[in-house]
Amino acid sequence: MGKNVAVSGYYGFDNFGDEAILTCIVDHLRSRGSNVAVISNNPKKTASMMQVFSVKNFNLLAVFALLANSDVLISGGGSLLQDVTSFKSLLYYSLVIKMAQLLGKKVIIFAQGIGPLQKERSEKIVRGLLEKADLITVRDEKSLERVKNWGLKATLVNDPVFSLDLPKHEADSGIVGVQLRDCKTMNDILLNRLADKIVSEFPDKKIELYAFQKSVDLKICKMFEKMLKLRNPEIQTEILHSLSQIDFIIKISKLDYMIAMRFHAVLVALKAGVRTLAINYDTKVMKLAYEALVPILTMNGDDDYDEAFTKMRNLDTKRLLAYANNKPFEWNVFDPFIS
């Protein structure tokens, strides 16, 4: 009989990357015979889409009951144990872990970024939790170094989305994907230069604009669509939002090119063998682009766009697939704790 596994993370917020990670976790746990329950901001939607039992994240009585009936808590992925977003967020995810530990349950820190931790009390909280965790896995070198400096053992793992099985890439679809998100460094210079180049490079292709998290991405996608139409009223565009992870992934797998900001937009495009141009709004995107040897634009808008687009056009799709397929997720690290 499989173990009962509870999963806690940034789930139910319609963020493509986090929901893709959850899909990977649920699929693998099911393959190991586990019963899965998810703590979610939108338990009804999570239960329907993932075919799992789900409870509301801030219904602490329901969360406690779920943990009491579980054998293992998986906390992650993503960056849950940090106080940059907010100290309240850190306290919430820490409370879930603490409840599981008080109930005597196994706790797995799953592919997390640990920190930044700006407050001394934040570091004290996180370190105390990790000292009692059964398994700590992190997603980046900085987190690994932080945990090791605390005298704790951690394992560096690849992103779980590398383990996804993607549909075979369909060449020459006539579609270019553009994935944008709003952020502090977003600016008109970047958007205008990008719009100019896309219209000149791809006047006869359909432009699909991907809003992976509607609350963050949709407004900027609508603005960019208007910029494209002002330059070429005949250009065909479509904004994609509120799709399931699988539907987003299928759409991406059909693209000729992907120009993307979000880490998981770049990752999924690479997994599908789509020629990709990354936009560096975050160091994790820069690191992925450098590793995969794909061109990358800064947020400054002062790059050589001709060179970047030429490099994108000249990418070898077989090499991109080989890169992504040689980054397996280390499920063998977790299986002894969930089987």
Number of C-alpha atoms within 10 A of each C-alpha: 8 15 17 20 25 25 24 24 25 22 25 21 15 22 19 25 23 21 24 22 25 26 19 18 22 22 15 15 20 12 10 15 14 18 18 23 25 28 27 24 20 16 20 15 14 24 18 11 13 17 12 16 17 25 23 17 23 12 12 15 12 15 22 15 11 22 26 17 13 21 21 24 28 23 24 26 27 19 21 23 28 24 20 13 12 9 16 11 15 21 18 16 20 21 15 20 27 19 17 24 19 9 15 13 21 20 25 22 25 26 25 24 22 26 20 17 17 12 12 8 11 20 18 11 16 21 19 14 17 21 15 15 20 14 19 24 26 26 21 18 13 14 21 22 16 16 23 13 10 12 11 16 14 18 19 17 21 16 21 22 23 21 20 18 11 17 15 12 20 14 15 10 14 14 22 23 27 23 23 26 21 16 12 6 11 16 13 11 13 18 19 15 14 20 20 15 16 18 18 12 13 14 15 13 17 17 25 22 26 26 26 26 18 19 13 15 20 22 15 20 25 14 11 20 20 15 18 24 15 12 13 14 10 11 17 16 18 14 16 18 18 16 16 15 21 15 11 20 21 17 18 30 25 23 26 22 25 27 26 27 24 21 21 21 27 27 24 24 30 29 29 27 30 30 24 33 25 27 23 21 22 15 10 13 22 21 13 19 22 13 10 19 15 22 21 25 23 15 18 14 17 11 14 9 16 11 11 16 19 12 17 21 14 10 18 13 18 12 14 21 18 14 16 19 17 9 16 15 18 16 13 8 13 15 12 8 15 19 13
